Amino acid sequence: MLTVVLIGTGGSEGVPVPGCSCPACNEARHYRFLRRSTASLLITNYSMNMLVDMSLDASYRVEELYVGAVLVTHWHHDHIAGLYKFRWSETPIDLYAPRGSADPEIVHFPRSLRIHFVKPFEELYVGDFKVTTLKLNHTVETLGYLVELGRNTVAVLFDTKGLPSETLEFLKKRRVSLALVDATYKPGYEGEKHNNVDEAVEIGKDIGAEEVVLTHISHHNLPYSRLVKYVRERWRNVYVSYDGMIVNLI
């Protein structure tokens, strides 16, 4: 069995945003379980714990786990701030990341982190997992990841705006059990480097994913209750993430 735990499901600012009174922020203040921390997730088969990105919030939520590896999508601070804490780990952690815009503090003083710079479409073997790196569209060099364990495959597709043609064609040829897709903005919002909800679902459908989970959701999106309603009325097997969401693939 492969289990995915969405530790953080927000954009770089999280939800609610300090001083903001938009509908999404107000809803999250009123219903605390709808608060979103910055993006990070755990993939585990209960013998190997592997994170994709490590936000500062996530570093406190997984500190009691043995973390064997971290896959970094890109080096924006909201995705890697927890590495400053975890580089002091008593056990070594393999870190796979793109070289572009790498954090100099982490690179020069990695301590317990064993850094492996990777390029798009490399195949890695991390514990029992087969991992293929994917090219994404963002402001800096950014990787997605296709994680395989037995018949189960998880495509991690954030941060991105659409997909490069080579990534789209690669994924179309694979069975994708679950796609976790950047859905930063509300329907109709045109962002340059992140998807809106409709664009995110289109990515999931284009690659033939059996289930699509929308994540990296900012306060520029609909409030959770409205977003869930919007999605349920339009698509099957598409879900809106929340912090702590667990998906089991059997």
C-alpha positions, 0 to 999 in steps of 0.5 A, a space after each residue: 500500500 502507498 499512502 499520501 499525506 498532504 501536510 500543507 496544501 496552501 500557496 506561499 502565503 498560506 490561508 488565512 493571510 495576515 490582515 486579509 479579510 477576503 472570503 477564503 481567509 475569513 472562512 479559514 479563521 472561523 473554521 480552523 480546520 480549513 487553514 492551509 499551511 505551505 505546500 508539503 506532502 508525505 509519501 510512505 509505504 510504512 517502511 520508507 517515509 519520503 517528503 515532497 518539499 519541506 515547508 517550515 510548518 511541515 518540519 514540525 509535523 514530521 519531526 517524530 518520523 524517520 524521514 529517509 528522503 526529500 524531493 524538492 520541487 524548487 528552491 522557493 523558500 516556502 517549499 524548503 524552509 523546513 530543511 534548515 531544521 532538518 539538516 540537523 537530523 541525527 540520521 542522514 537524509 537524501 535530498 533530490 533537487 534541481 540545481 537552479 536557484 539552489 539555496 546557498 546556505 543549504 548547499 554549502 552547509 548541508 550537515 545531515 543532508 546528502 544533496 543529489 542534483 537531478 535533471 528532468 526525466 531522470 529515474 531514481 530509486 529511493 527505498 522501494 520507490 521508483 521516482 522519475 523527475 518531470 519538467 514543470 513551468 514556473 519562475 525558476 527551475 522546477 521539477 515534478 515527480 512521478 512516484 511508483 510503487 507496484 501498480 500505484 503511481 502518484 504524479 506531483 505537479 506543483 508549482 506549475 502553469 500547465 505542463 511542458 509538452 514533453 512532460 504531458 506526452 510522458 505522463 500520457 503514456 503512463 498509468 497515473 493513479 493519483 495526480 496532485 495538481 497546482 490549483 492556486 487560483 479560482 476559476 477564470 483567474 489568469 495567473 502567469 506561473 500557477 494554474 487556476 482550478 479549471 486548468 488544474 483539472 484539465 491537466 489531470 484529465 489530459 494525463 488520464 489520472 484516475 483521481 485528481 487532487 487539487 492542492 497549492 490553493 491560495 486565498 485567491 481561490 474560492 473559499 473551501 465550501 464554495 470550491 468543493 461545491 464547484 468541483 462536485 458539480 462538474 467532475 467526478 474523481 476530482 477532490 479539493 485538498 485540505 491540510 492533513 488529507 490522507 489518500 491510500 492507494 491499495 
